[in-house]
């Protein structure tokens, strides 16, 4: 079996269906003795250019291990799903389980974002006490 990195972009109007789509694609891979090494839901993001007059879309990344037949069936499912705007499949030499740069960026944002409001709140609390 070979390792693949699959990214698919879902129409923003269909964002509520993304968890069900992920589940369907996961079962498609695992039912045929495949494995999912990494699954990341990047959420709704700005597109680099409009696709079908849409400027934002929901991104999902999957690192899977499967045979060619399963991959063909997965890509066929992407093609016949109108909610999937684009998909990309890249063959990998080994399984990837570490977080992607997009997820590392999200974590760094979430770690720095709460610290800033707390830092701003402390000087405001000290100013009235001194006055």
N, CA, C and O atoms as a Tinker XYZ file with bonds, in Angstrom:
   524  protein
     1  N      0.843000   -1.185000    0.000000    73     2
     2  CA     0.000000    0.000000    0.000000    64     1     3
     3  C      0.884000    1.242000    0.000000    63     2     4     5
     4  O      2.001000    1.232000    0.517000    81     3
     5  N      0.368000    2.285000   -0.579000    73     3     6
     6  CA     1.117000    3.532000   -0.699000    64     5     7
     7  C      0.535000    4.602000    0.208000    63     6     8     9
     8  O     -0.606000    4.508000    0.660000    81     7
     9  N      1.342000    5.618000    0.463000    73     7    10
    10  CA     0.933000    6.725000    1.324000    64     9    11
    11  C      0.583000    7.926000    0.450000    63    10    12    13
    12  O      1.277000    8.232000   -0.520000    81    11
    13  N     -0.505000    8.594000    0.812000    73    11    14
    14  CA    -0.974000    9.747000    0.050000    64    13    15
    15  C     -1.372000   10.876000    0.991000    63    14    16    17
    16  O     -1.818000   10.649000    2.116000    81    15
    17  N     -1.198000   12.099000    0.496000    73    15    18
    18  CA    -1.714000   13.278000    1.185000    64    17    19
    19  C     -2.850000   13.815000    0.318000    63    18    20    21
    20  O     -2.655000   14.121000   -0.859000    81    19
    21  N     -4.029000   13.925000    0.906000    73    19    22
    22  CA    -5.218000   14.347000    0.168000    64    21    23
    23  C     -5.754000   15.622000    0.811000    63    22    24    25
    24  O     -5.995000   15.664000    2.017000    81    23
    25  N     -5.937000   16.654000    0.002000    73    23    26
    26  CA    -6.559000   17.897000    0.464000    64    25    27
    27  C     -7.783000   18.123000   -0.398000    63    26    28    29
    28  O     -7.712000   18.041000   -1.625000    81    27
    29  N     -8.914000   18.409000    0.245000    73    27    30
    30  CA   -10.095000   18.761000   -0.536000    64    29    31
    31  C    -10.736000   20.012000    0.033000    63    30    32    33
    32  O    -10.687000   20.270000    1.236000    81    31
    33  N    -11.341000   20.784000   -0.866000    73    31    34
    34  CA   -11.940000   22.075000   -0.535000    64    33    35
    35  C    -13.440000   21.964000   -0.749000    63    34    36    37
    36  O    -13.897000   21.554000   -1.816000    81    35
    37  N    -14.206000   22.333000    0.280000    73    35    38
    38  CA   -15.662000   22.196000    0.258000    64    37    39
    39  C    -16.301000   23.576000    0.149000    63    38    40    41
    40  O    -15.825000   24.538000    0.752000    81    39
    41  N    -17.371000   23.666000   -0.615000    73    39    42
    42  CA   -18.136000   24.903000   -0.779000    64    41    43
    43  C    -18.568000   25.420000    0.598000    63    42    44    45
    44  O    -19.004000   24.626000    1.432000    81    43
    45  N    -18.458000   26.731000    0.858000    73    43    46
    46  CA   -18.781000   27.256000    2.192000    64    45    47
    47  C    -20.241000   27.065000    2.598000    63    46    48    49
    48  O    -20.536000   26.990000    3.791000    81    47
    49  N    -21.156000   26.985000    1.641000    73    47    50
    50  CA   -22.560000   26.749000    1.981000    64    49    51
    51  C    -22.783000   25.337000    2.518000    63    50    52    53
    52  O    -23.801000   25.067000    3.156000    81    51
    53  N    -21.836000   24.440000    2.262000    73    51    54
    54  CA   -21.952000   23.045000    2.695000    64    53    55
    55  C    -21.063000   22.744000    3.903000    63    54    56    57
    56  O    -20.807000   21.576000    4.195000    81    55
    57  N    -20.589000   23.773000    4.610000    73    55    58
    58  CA   -19.669000   23.575000    5.730000    64    57    59
    59  C    -20.243000   22.700000    6.831000    63    58    60    61
    60  O    -19.501000   21.972000    7.490000    81    59
    61  N    -21.558000   22.761000    7.043000    73    59    62
    62  CA   -22.158000   21.943000    8.100000    64    61    63
    63  C    -22.123000   20.456000    7.750000    63    62    64    65
    64  O    -22.272000   19.611000    8.632000    81    63
    65  N    -21.928000   20.131000    6.478000    73    63    66
    66  CA   -21.867000   18.732000    6.059000    64    65    67
    67  C    -20.450000   18.158000    6.092000    63    66    68    69
    68  O    -20.263000   16.969000    5.834000    81    67
    69  N    -19.461000   18.980000    6.402000    73    67    70
    70  CA   -18.068000   18.533000    6.371000    64    69    71
    71  C    -17.800000   17.369000    7.328000    63    70    72    73
    72  O    -17.155000   16.406000    6.911000    81    71
    73  N    -18.258000   17.397000    8.592000    73    71    74
    74  CA   -17.994000   16.239000    9.463000    64    73    75
    75  C    -18.555000   14.931000    8.903000    63    74    76    77
    76  O    -17.914000   13.887000    9.022000    81    75
    77  N    -19.730000   14.974000    8.302000    73    75    78
    78  CA   -20.311000   13.767000    7.705000    64    77    79
    79  C    -19.494000   13.317000    6.495000    63    78    80    81
    80  O    -19.313000   12.118000    6.278000    81    79
    81  N    -19.003000   14.271000    5.709000    73    79    82
    82  CA   -18.175000   13.931000    4.552000    64    81    83
    83  C    -16.868000   13.286000    5.003000    63    82    84    85
    84  O    -16.425000   12.297000    4.421000    81    83
    85  N    -16.256000   13.847000    6.037000    73    83    86
    86  CA   -15.006000   13.293000    6.559000    64    85    87
    87  C    -15.235000   11.857000    7.025000    63    86    88    89
    88  O    -14.439000   10.966000    6.730000    81    87
    89  N    -16.321000   11.643000    7.750000    73    87    90
    90  CA   -16.652000   10.304000    8.245000    64    89    91
    91  C    -16.847000    9.325000    7.087000    63    90    92    93
    92  O    -16.381000    8.187000    7.145000    81    91
    93  N    -17.535000    9.772000    6.039000    73    91    94
    94  CA   -17.785000    8.914000    4.875000    64    93    95
    95  C    -16.468000    8.533000    4.193000    63    94    96    97
    96  O    -16.271000    7.378000    3.816000    81    95
    97  N    -15.565000    9.514000    4.035000    73    95    98
    98  CA   -14.290000    9.237000    3.380000    64    97    99
    99  C    -13.382000    8.387000    4.272000    63    98   100   101
   100  O    -12.628000    7.552000    3.773000    81    99
   101  N    -13.452000    8.596000    5.589000    73    99   102
   102  CA   -12.676000    7.761000    6.510000    64   101   103
   103  C    -13.112000    6.304000    6.421000    63   102   104   105
   104  O    -12.273000    5.406000    6.351000    81   103
   105  N    -14.419000    6.068000    6.423000    73   103   106
   106  CA   -14.914000    4.692000    6.350000    64   105   107
   107  C    -14.595000    4.065000    4.997000    63   106   108   109
   108  O    -14.346000    2.862000    4.915000    81   107
   109  N    -14.600000    4.864000    3.942000    73   107   110
   110  CA   -14.254000    4.350000    2.617000    64   109   111
   111  C    -12.822000    3.818000    2.616000    63   110   112   113
   112  O    -12.550000    2.761000    2.046000    81   111
   113  N    -11.907000    4.552000    3.256000    73   111   114
   114  CA   -10.500000    4.143000    3.291000    64   113   115
   115  C    -10.299000    2.962000    4.235000    63   114   116   117
   116  O     -9.650000    1.982000    3.869000    81   115
   117  N    -10.846000    3.046000    5.441000    73   115   118
   118  CA   -10.604000    1.995000    6.439000    64   117   119
   119  C    -11.333000    0.695000    6.109000    63   118   120   121
   120  O    -10.865000   -0.378000    6.490000    81   119
   121  N    -12.459000    0.763000    5.415000    73   119   122
   122  CA   -13.200000   -0.450000    5.062000    64   121   123
   123  C    -12.430000   -1.318000    4.066000    63   122   124   125
   124  O    -12.654000   -2.525000    3.983000    81   123
   125  N    -11.543000   -0.710000    3.329000    73   123   126
   126  CA   -10.764000   -1.461000    2.332000    64   125   127
   127  C     -9.327000   -1.671000    2.822000    63   126   128   129
   128  O     -8.380000   -1.617000    2.038000    81   127
   129  N     -9.181000   -1.909000    4.111000    73   127   130
   130  CA    -7.903000   -2.182000    4.797000    64   129   131
   131  C     -6.884000   -1.052000    4.638000    63   130   132   133
   132  O     -5.681000   -1.308000    4.591000    81   131
   133  N     -7.346000    0.173000    4.558000    73   131   134
   134  CA    -6.470000    1.330000    4.521000    64   133   135
   135  C     -6.312000    1.912000    5.918000    63   134   136   137
   136  O     -6.939000    1.441000    6.868000    81   135
   137  N     -5.478000    2.929000    6.042000    73   135   138
   138  CA    -5.255000    3.578000    7.335000    64   137   139
   139  C     -5.195000    5.083000    7.144000    63   138   140   141
   140  O     -4.750000    5.576000    6.107000    81   139
   141  N     -5.650000    5.806000    8.159000    73   139   142
   142  CA    -5.570000    7.263000    8.149000    64   141   143
   143  C     -4.539000    7.660000    9.198000    63   142   144   145
   144  O     -4.721000    7.404000   10.388000    81   143
   145  N     -3.451000    8.290000    8.744000    73   143   146
   146  CA    -2.371000    8.663000    9.648000    64   145   147
   147  C     -2.562000   10.061000   10.224000    63   146   148   149
   148  O     -2.137000   10.329000   11.347000    81   147
   149  N     -3.190000   10.945000    9.474000    73   147   150
   150  CA    -3.403000   12.317000    9.950000    64   149   151
   151  C     -4.675000   12.841000    9.306000    63   150   152   153
   152  O     -4.919000   12.634000    8.118000    81   151
   153  N     -5.480000   13.522000   10.109000    73   151   154
   154  CA    -6.717000   14.129000    9.621000    64   153   155
   155  C     -6.842000   15.499000   10.261000    63   154   156   157
   156  O     -6.905000   15.614000   11.485000    81   155
   157  N     -6.878000   16.544000    9.435000    73   155   158
   158  CA    -6.956000   17.911000    9.946000    64   157   159
   159  C     -8.068000   18.666000    9.236000    63   158   160   161
   160  O     -8.165000   18.658000    8.009000    81   159
   161  N     -8.886000   19.304000   10.016000    73   159   162
   162  CA    -9.944000   20.164000    9.494000    64   161   163
   163  C     -9.466000   21.597000    9.680000    63   162   164   165
   164  O     -9.466000   22.115000   10.797000    81   163
   165  N     -9.060000   22.238000    8.590000    73   163   166
   166  CA    -8.499000   23.578000    8.670000    64   165   167
   167  C     -9.569000   24.655000    8.772000    63   166   168   169
   168  O     -9.256000   25.811000    9.056000    81   167
   169  N    -10.795000   24.301000    8.549000    73   167   170
   170  CA   -11.880000   25.266000    8.659000    64   169   171
   171  C    -12.031000   26.118000    7.411000    63   170   172   173
   172  O    -11.492000   25.804000    6.349000    81   171
   173  N    -12.779000   27.205000    7.565000    73   171   174
   174  CA   -13.077000   28.088000    6.440000    64   173   175
   175  C    -11.942000   29.085000    6.261000    63   174   176   177
   176  O    -11.553000   29.770000    7.207000    81   175
   177  N    -11.416000   29.163000    5.049000    73   175   178
   178  CA   -10.292000   30.044000    4.737000    64   177   179
   179  C    -10.526000   30.775000    3.417000    63   178   180   181
   180  O    -11.332000   30.361000    2.583000    81   179
   181  N     -9.806000   31.855000    3.262000    73   179   182
   182  CA    -9.851000   32.648000    2.035000    64   181   183
   183  C     -9.142000   31.888000    0.917000    63   182   184   185
   184  O     -8.058000   31.346000    1.130000    81   183
   185  N     -9.741000   31.844000   -0.259000    73   183   186
   186  CA    -9.113000   31.214000   -1.421000    64   185   187
   187  C     -8.136000   32.189000   -2.070000    63   186   188   189
   188  O     -8.314000   33.403000   -1.963000    81   187
   189  N     -7.125000   31.683000   -2.728000    73   187   190
   190  CA    -6.159000   32.529000   -3.423000    64   189   191
   191  C     -6.803000   33.210000   -4.627000    63   190   192   193
   192  O     -6.428000   34.325000   -4.992000    81   191
   193  N     -7.767000   32.538000   -5.235000    73   191   194
   194  CA    -8.510000   33.097000   -6.363000    64   193   195
   195  C     -9.911000   32.505000   -6.326000    63   194   196   197
   196  O    -10.101000   31.413000   -5.789000    81   195
   197  N    -10.896000   33.202000   -6.885000    73   195   198
   198  CA   -12.274000   32.682000   -6.836000    64   197   199
   199  C    -12.427000   31.387000   -7.639000    63   198   200   201
   200  O    -11.896000   31.255000   -8.742000    81   199
   201  N    -13.159000   30.444000   -7.064000    73   199   202
   202  CA   -13.517000   29.202000   -7.741000    64   201   203
   203  C    -15.039000   29.167000   -7.787000    63   202   204   205
   204  O    -15.687000   29.147000   -6.741000    81   203
   205  N    -15.610000   29.160000   -8.970000    73   203   206
   206  CA   -17.062000   29.172000   -9.159000    64   205   207
   207  C    -17.705000   30.343000   -8.402000    63   206   208   209
   208  O    -18.746000   30.186000   -7.764000    81   207
   209  N    -17.070000   31.514000   -8.484000    73   207   210
   210  CA   -17.528000   32.754000   -7.849000    64   209   211
   211  C    -17.583000   32.651000   -6.322000    63   210   212   213
   212  O    -18.354000   33.361000   -5.677000    81   211
   213  N    -16.771000   31.774000   -5.751000    73   211   214
   214  CA   -16.695000   31.602000   -4.303000    64   213   215
   215  C    -15.318000   32.080000   -3.854000    63   214   216   217
   216  O    -14.308000   31.726000   -4.461000    81   215
   217  N    -15.275000   32.893000   -2.782000    73   215   218
   218  CA   -14.017000   33.459000   -2.310000    64   217   219
   219  C    -13.489000   32.786000   -1.046000    63   218   220   221
   220  O    -12.312000   32.934000   -0.719000    81   219
   221  N    -14.335000   32.055000   -0.337000    73   219   222
   222  CA   -13.916000   31.317000    0.856000    64   221   223
   223  C    -14.376000   29.880000    0.717000    63   222   224   225
   224  O    -15.364000   29.598000    0.039000    81   223
   225  N    -13.650000   28.962000    1.366000    73   223   226
   226  CA   -14.024000   27.547000    1.310000    64   225   227
   227  C    -13.512000   26.842000    2.559000    63   226   228   229
   228  O    -12.682000   27.375000    3.296000    81   227
   229  N    -14.017000   25.645000    2.782000    73   227   230
   230  CA   -13.664000   24.825000    3.940000    64   229   231
   231  C    -12.601000   23.818000    3.502000    63   230   232   233
   232  O    -12.823000   23.057000    2.560000    81   231
   233  N    -11.448000   23.807000    4.178000    73   231   234
   234  CA   -10.324000   22.945000    3.811000    64   233   235
   235  C    -10.226000   21.741000    4.747000    63   234   236   237
   236  O    -10.437000   21.868000    5.953000    81   235
   237  N     -9.904000   20.569000    4.185000    73   235   238
   238  CA    -9.671000   19.349000    4.963000    64   237   239
   239  C     -8.437000   18.649000    4.397000    63   238   240   241
   240  O     -8.288000   18.514000    3.183000    81   239
   241  N     -7.553000   18.203000    5.301000    73   239   242
   242  CA    -6.331000   17.486000    4.924000    64   241   243
   243  C     -6.378000   16.085000    5.516000    63   242   244   245
   244  O     -6.721000   15.910000    6.685000    81   243
   245  N     -6.031000   15.082000    4.701000    73   243   246
   246  CA    -5.966000   13.695000    5.170000    64   245   247
   247  C     -4.669000   13.071000    4.670000    63   246   248   249
   248  O     -4.336000   13.196000    3.491000    81   247
   249  N     -3.935000   12.400000    5.555000    73   247   250
   250  CA    -2.805000   11.571000    5.147000    64   249   251
   251  C     -3.249000   10.128000    5.306000    63   250   252   253
   252  O     -3.544000    9.674000    6.412000    81   251
   253  N     -3.295000    9.414000    4.193000    73   251   254
   254  CA    -3.852000    8.063000    4.210000    64   253   255
   255  C     -2.857000    7.062000    3.632000    63   254   256   257
   256  O     -1.909000    7.422000    2.934000    81   255
   257  N     -3.107000    5.805000    3.945000    73   255   258
   258  CA    -2.363000    4.694000    3.368000    64   257   259
   259  C     -3.399000    3.752000    2.773000    63   258   260   261
   260  O     -4.242000    3.214000    3.490000    81   259
   261  N     -3.333000    3.553000    1.456000    73   259   262
   262  CA    -4.328000    2.703000    0.794000    64   261   263
   263  C     -3.770000    2.188000   -0.528000    63   262   264   265
   264  O     -2.679000    2.570000   -0.949000    81   263
   265  N     -4.534000    1.321000   -1.169000    73   263   266
   266  CA    -4.131000    0.809000   -2.475000    64   265   267
   267  C     -4.709000    1.700000   -3.580000    63   266   268   269
   268  O     -5.478000    2.622000   -3.308000    81   267
   269  N     -4.330000    1.415000   -4.817000    73   267   270
   270  CA    -4.759000    2.245000   -5.949000    64   269   271
   271  C     -6.268000    2.212000   -6.166000    63   270   272   273
   272  O     -6.860000    3.224000   -6.540000    81   271
   273  N     -6.893000    1.065000   -5.936000    73   271   274
   274  CA    -8.341000    0.950000   -6.137000    64   273   275
   275  C     -9.103000    1.841000   -5.161000    63   274   276   277
   276  O    -10.073000    2.499000   -5.535000    81   275
   277  N     -8.655000    1.856000   -3.907000    73   275   278
   278  CA    -9.307000    2.690000   -2.898000    64   277   279
   279  C     -9.119000    4.162000   -3.230000    63   278   280   281
   280  O    -10.048000    4.959000   -3.100000    81   279
   281  N     -7.905000    4.522000   -3.662000    73   279   282
   282  CA    -7.641000    5.911000   -4.032000    64   281   283
   283  C     -8.512000    6.327000   -5.213000    63   282   284   285
   284  O     -9.042000    7.438000   -5.229000    81   283
   285  N     -8.664000    5.458000   -6.189000    73   283   286
   286  CA    -9.510000    5.761000   -7.347000    64   285   287
   287  C    -10.959000    5.950000   -6.915000    63   286   288   289
   288  O    -11.651000    6.833000   -7.422000    81   287
   289  N    -11.416000    5.125000   -5.981000    73   287   290
   290  CA   -12.787000    5.259000   -5.491000    64   289   291
   291  C    -12.969000    6.559000   -4.704000    63   290   292   293
   292  O    -14.006000    7.213000   -4.810000    81   291
   293  N    -11.953000    6.931000   -3.914000    73   291   294
   294  CA   -12.007000    8.182000   -3.152000    64   293   295
   295  C    -12.047000    9.380000   -4.097000    63   294   296   297
   296  O    -12.853000   10.291000   -3.908000    81   295
   297  N    -11.191000    9.386000   -5.102000    73   295   298
   298  CA   -11.178000   10.489000   -6.067000    64   297   299
   299  C    -12.474000   10.535000   -6.865000    63   298   300   301
   300  O    -12.948000   11.617000   -7.214000    81   299
   301  N    -13.045000    9.387000   -7.154000    73   299   302
   302  CA   -14.333000    9.331000   -7.838000    64   301   303
   303  C    -15.427000    9.947000   -6.960000    63   302   304   305
   304  O    -16.309000   10.648000   -7.458000    81   303
   305  N    -15.364000    9.682000   -5.663000    73   303   306
   306  CA   -16.333000   10.269000   -4.732000    64   305   307
   307  C    -16.193000   11.789000   -4.700000    63   306   308   309
   308  O    -17.194000   12.499000   -4.607000    81   307
   309  N    -14.957000   12.295000   -4.777000    73   307   310
   310  CA   -14.744000   13.745000   -4.823000    64   309   311
   311  C    -15.346000   14.340000   -6.098000    63   310   312   313
   312  O    -15.994000   15.385000   -6.051000    81   311
   313  N    -15.134000   13.680000   -7.224000    73   311   314
   314  CA   -15.605000   14.200000   -8.509000    64   313   315
   315  C    -17.122000   14.296000   -8.575000    63   314   316   317
   316  O    -17.664000   15.239000   -9.150000    81   315
   317  N    -17.809000   13.318000   -7.984000    73   315   318
   318  CA   -19.267000   13.301000   -8.076000    64   317   319
   319  C    -19.959000   13.999000   -6.915000    63   318   320   321
   320  O    -21.188000   13.999000   -6.842000    81   319
   321  N    -19.196000   14.590000   -6.009000    73   319   322
   322  CA   -19.770000   15.369000   -4.922000    64   321   323
   323  C    -19.705000   16.843000   -5.330000    63   322   324   325
   324  O    -18.617000   17.405000   -5.450000    81   323
   325  N    -20.851000   17.460000   -5.540000    73   323   326
   326  CA   -20.886000   18.854000   -5.985000    64   325   327
   327  C    -20.358000   19.819000   -4.935000    63   326   328   329
   328  O    -19.945000   20.927000   -5.279000    81   327
   329  N    -20.361000   19.434000   -3.677000    73   327   330
   330  CA   -19.887000   20.309000   -2.608000    64   329   331
   331  C    -18.366000   20.441000   -2.623000    63   330   332   333
   332  O    -17.834000   21.434000   -2.129000    81   331
   333  N    -17.662000   19.465000   -3.177000    73   331   334
   334  CA   -16.197000   19.512000   -3.245000    64   333   335
   335  C    -15.804000   20.349000   -4.459000    63   334   336   337
   336  O    -16.036000   19.958000   -5.603000    81   335
   337  N    -15.199000   21.516000   -4.184000    73   335   338
   338  CA   -14.800000   22.416000   -5.266000    64   337   339
   339  C    -13.527000   21.932000   -5.956000    63   338   340   341
   340  O    -13.448000   21.933000   -7.184000    81   339
   341  N    -12.535000   21.519000   -5.173000    73   339   342
   342  CA   -11.260000   21.035000   -5.695000    64   341   343
   343  C    -10.730000   19.948000   -4.764000    63   342   344   345
   344  O    -11.083000   19.893000   -3.586000    81   343
   345  N     -9.882000   19.091000   -5.312000    73   343   346
   346  CA    -9.161000   18.125000   -4.488000    64   345   347
   347  C     -7.781000   17.906000   -5.094000    63   346   348   349
   348  O     -7.581000   18.059000   -6.299000    81   347
   349  N     -6.840000   17.546000   -4.236000    73   347   350
   350  CA    -5.468000   17.310000   -4.668000    64   349   351
   351  C     -4.945000   16.083000   -3.936000    63   350   352   353
   352  O     -5.093000   15.971000   -2.719000    81   351
   353  N     -4.338000   15.171000   -4.670000    73   351   354
   354  CA    -3.754000   13.971000   -4.090000    64   353   355
   355  C     -2.279000   13.933000   -4.457000    63   354   356   357
   356  O     -1.917000   14.043000   -5.629000    81   355
   357  N     -1.424000   13.773000   -3.438000    73   355   358
   358  CA     0.016000   13.726000   -3.641000    64   357   359
   359  C      0.545000   12.428000   -3.043000    63   358   360   361
   360  O      0.231000   12.090000   -1.901000    81   359
   361  N      1.347000   11.705000   -3.816000    73   359   362
   362  CA     1.952000   10.467000   -3.314000    64   361   363
   363  C      3.109000   10.832000   -2.388000    63   362   364   365
   364  O      3.950000   11.663000   -2.731000    81   363
   365  N      3.145000   10.206000   -1.212000    73   363   366
   366  CA     4.188000   10.467000   -0.220000    64   365   367
   367  C      5.086000    9.233000   -0.109000    63   366   368   369
   368  O      4.647000    8.117000   -0.383000    81   367
   369  N      6.333000    9.436000    0.290000    73   367   370
   370  CA     7.248000    8.304000    0.430000    64   369   371
   371  C      7.068000    7.575000    1.754000    63   370   372   373
   372  O      7.344000    6.379000    1.842000    81   371
   373  N      6.603000    8.289000    2.799000    73   371   374
   374  CA     6.385000    7.666000    4.106000    64   373   375
   375  C      5.177000    8.325000    4.768000    63   374   376   377
   376  O      4.760000    9.407000    4.353000    81   375
   377  N      4.613000    7.686000    5.790000    73   375   378
   378  CA     3.435000    8.284000    6.441000    64   377   379
   379  C      3.810000    9.549000    7.206000    63   378   380   381
   380  O      4.878000    9.621000    7.813000    81   379
   381  N      2.938000   10.529000    7.174000    73   379   382
   382  CA     3.155000   11.788000    7.881000    64   381   383
   383  C      2.133000   11.869000    9.004000    63   382   384   385
   384  O      0.927000   11.811000    8.763000    81   383
   385  N      2.623000   12.003000   10.233000    73   383   386
   386  CA     1.717000   12.083000   11.381000    64   385   387
   387  C      1.879000   13.382000   12.153000    63   386   388   389
   388  O      1.056000   13.682000   13.018000    81   387
   389  N      2.916000   14.160000   11.865000    73   387   390
   390  CA     3.127000   15.419000   12.578000    64   389   391
   391  C      2.120000   16.460000   12.104000    63   390   392   393
   392  O      1.635000   16.376000   10.976000    81   391
   393  N      1.800000   17.440000   12.948000    73   391   394
   394  CA     0.857000   18.485000   12.527000    64   393   395
   395  C      1.403000   19.278000   11.343000    63   394   396   397
   396  O      2.606000   19.521000   11.248000    81   395
   397  N      0.523000   19.670000   10.458000    73   395   398
   398  CA     0.914000   20.438000    9.278000    64   397   399
   399  C      1.271000   21.866000    9.689000    63   398   400   401
   400  O      0.910000   22.295000   10.784000    81   399
   401  N      1.972000   22.606000    8.833000    73   399   402
   402  CA     2.280000   24.006000    9.146000    64   401   403
   403  C      1.025000   24.848000    9.400000    63   402   404   405
   404  O      1.065000   25.791000   10.191000    81   403
   405  N     -0.079000   24.517000    8.739000    73   403   406
   406  CA    -1.329000   25.255000    8.962000    64   405   407
   407  C     -1.818000   25.066000   10.393000    63   406   408   409
   408  O     -2.279000   26.021000   11.017000    81   407
   409  N     -1.724000   23.855000   10.916000    73   407   410
   410  CA    -2.175000   23.587000   12.277000    64   409   411
   411  C     -1.212000   24.186000   13.296000    63   410   412   413
   412  O     -1.641000   24.648000   14.353000    81   411
   413  N      0.082000   24.183000   12.991000    73   411   414
   414  CA     1.057000   24.814000   13.888000    64   413   415
   415  C      0.774000   26.306000   13.990000    63   414   416   417
   416  O      0.869000   26.892000   15.069000    81   415
   417  N      0.423000   26.921000   12.855000    73   415   418
   418  CA     0.082000   28.343000   12.828000    64   417   419
   419  C     -1.168000   28.605000   13.663000    63   418   420   421
   420  O     -1.225000   29.589000   14.401000    81   419
   421  N     -2.166000   27.733000   13.549000    73   419   422
   422  CA    -3.402000   27.870000   14.328000    64   421   423
   423  C     -3.105000   27.784000   15.822000    63   422   424   425
   424  O     -3.636000   28.570000   16.606000    81   423
   425  N     -2.260000   26.833000   16.218000    73   423   426
   426  CA    -1.930000   26.671000   17.633000    64   425   427
   427  C     -1.176000   27.883000   18.154000    63   426   428   429
   428  O     -1.429000   28.331000   19.272000    81   427
   429  N     -0.246000   28.425000   17.359000    73   427   430
   430  CA     0.502000   29.595000   17.809000    64   429   431
   431  C     -0.416000   30.807000   17.937000    63   430   432   433
   432  O     -0.242000   31.622000   18.843000    81   431
   433  N     -1.383000   30.931000   17.046000    73   431   434
   434  CA    -2.362000   32.019000   17.155000    64   433   435
   435  C     -3.210000   31.858000   18.408000    63   434   436   437
   436  O     -3.460000   32.828000   19.124000    81   435
   437  N     -3.654000   30.631000   18.672000    73   435   438
   438  CA    -4.523000   30.408000   19.826000    64   437   439
   439  C     -3.755000   30.588000   21.132000    63   438   440   441
   440  O     -4.351000   30.955000   22.145000    81   439
   441  N     -2.456000   30.339000   21.131000    73   439   442
   442  CA    -1.664000   30.535000   22.344000    64   441   443
   443  C     -1.367000   32.005000   22.591000    63   442   444   445
   444  O     -1.341000   32.438000   23.743000    81   443
   445  N     -1.140000   32.787000   21.533000    73   443   446
   446  CA    -0.821000   34.202000   21.710000    64   445   447
   447  C     -2.067000   35.060000   21.866000    63   446   448   449
   448  O     -2.001000   36.103000   22.517000    81   447
   449  N     -3.172000   34.673000   21.309000    73   447   450
   450  CA    -4.391000   35.488000   21.370000    64   449   451
   451  C     -4.912000   35.674000   22.795000    63   450   452   453
   452  O     -5.224000   36.812000   23.145000    81   451
   453  N     -5.033000   34.649000   23.646000    73   451   454
   454  CA    -5.531000   34.874000   25.000000    64   453   455
   455  C     -4.564000   35.677000   25.862000    63   454   456   457
   456  O     -5.002000   36.360000   26.787000    81   455
   457  N     -3.261000   35.616000   25.585000    73   455   458
   458  CA    -2.288000   36.335000   26.401000    64   457   459
   459  C     -2.408000   37.842000   26.214000    63   458   460   461
   460  O     -2.197000   38.591000   27.168000    81   459
   461  N     -2.737000   38.300000   25.032000    73   459   462
   462  CA    -2.825000   39.730000   24.779000    64   461   463
   463  C     -3.957000   40.402000   25.541000    63   462   464   465
   464  O     -3.712000   41.445000   26.146000    81   463
   465  N     -5.182000   39.877000   25.555000    73   463   466
   466  CA    -6.231000   40.535000   26.321000    64   465   467
   467  C     -5.929000   40.563000   27.820000    63   466   468   469
   468  O     -6.288000   41.531000   28.490000    81   467
   469  N     -5.284000   39.539000   28.360000    73   467   470
   470  CA    -4.946000   39.532000   29.773000    64   469   471
   471  C     -3.896000   40.591000   30.066000    63   470   472   473
   472  O     -3.978000   41.277000   31.084000    81   471
   473  N     -2.910000   40.734000   29.185000    73   471   474
   474  CA    -1.870000   41.735000   29.380000    64   473   475
   475  C     -2.461000   43.137000   29.316000    63   474   476   477
   476  O     -2.036000   44.022000   30.059000    81   475
   477  N     -3.425000   43.348000   28.445000    73   475   478
   478  CA    -4.065000   44.651000   28.343000    64   477   479
   479  C     -4.956000   44.927000   29.543000    63   478   480   481
   480  O     -5.085000   46.076000   29.966000    81   479
   481  N     -5.567000   43.901000   30.091000    73   479   482
   482  CA    -6.487000   44.075000   31.212000    64   481   483
   483  C     -5.744000   44.437000   32.488000    63   482   484   485
   484  O     -6.292000   45.184000   33.300000    81   483
   485  N     -4.539000   43.954000   32.709000    73   483   486
   486  CA    -3.801000   44.233000   33.928000    64   485   487
   487  C     -3.407000   45.700000   34.050000    63   486   488   489
   488  O     -3.619000   46.271000   35.120000    81   487
   489  N     -2.845000   46.356000   33.022000    73   487   490
   490  CA    -2.514000   47.777000   33.170000    64   489   491
   491  C     -3.761000   48.636000   33.409000    63   490   492   493
   492  O     -3.682000   49.633000   34.127000    81   491
   493  N     -4.879000   48.281000   32.840000    73   491   494
   494  CA    -6.091000   49.051000   33.066000    64   493   495
   495  C     -6.522000   48.947000   34.519000    63   494   496   497
   496  O     -7.033000   49.916000   35.080000    81   495
   497  N     -6.326000   47.797000   35.133000    73   495   498
   498  CA    -6.708000   47.611000   36.525000    64   497   499
   499  C     -5.777000   48.398000   37.441000    63   498   500   501
   500  O     -6.214000   48.858000   38.496000    81   499
   501  N     -4.501000   48.568000   37.070000    73   499   502
   502  CA    -3.545000   49.290000   37.897000    64   501   503
   503  C     -3.741000   50.801000   37.809000    63   502   504   505
   504  O     -3.500000   51.505000   38.789000    81   503
   505  N     -4.169000   51.310000   36.670000    73   503   506
   506  CA    -4.318000   52.752000   36.481000    64   505   507
   507  C     -5.345000   53.346000   37.446000    63   506   508   509
   508  O     -5.031000   54.355000   38.077000    81   507
   509  N     -6.555000   52.789000   37.605000    73   507   510
   510  CA    -7.499000   53.371000   38.554000    64   509   511
   511  C     -7.012000   53.271000   40.006000    63   510   512   513
   512  O     -7.350000   54.129000   40.820000    81   511
   513  N     -6.241000   52.263000   40.339000    73   511   514
   514  CA    -5.751000   52.111000   41.701000    64   513   515
   515  C     -4.753000   53.218000   42.031000    63   514   516   517
   516  O     -4.714000   53.683000   43.170000    81   515
   517  N     -3.941000   53.654000   41.058000    73   515   518
   518  CA    -2.956000   54.705000   41.284000    64   517   519
   519  C     -3.629000   56.074000   41.335000    63   518   520   521
   520  O     -3.103000   56.977000   41.986000    81   519
   521  N     -4.730000   56.256000   40.698000    73   519   522
   522  CA    -5.383000   57.559000   40.643000    64   521   523
   523  C     -6.171000   57.746000   41.843000    63   522   524
   524  O     -6.811000   58.785000   42.005000    81   523
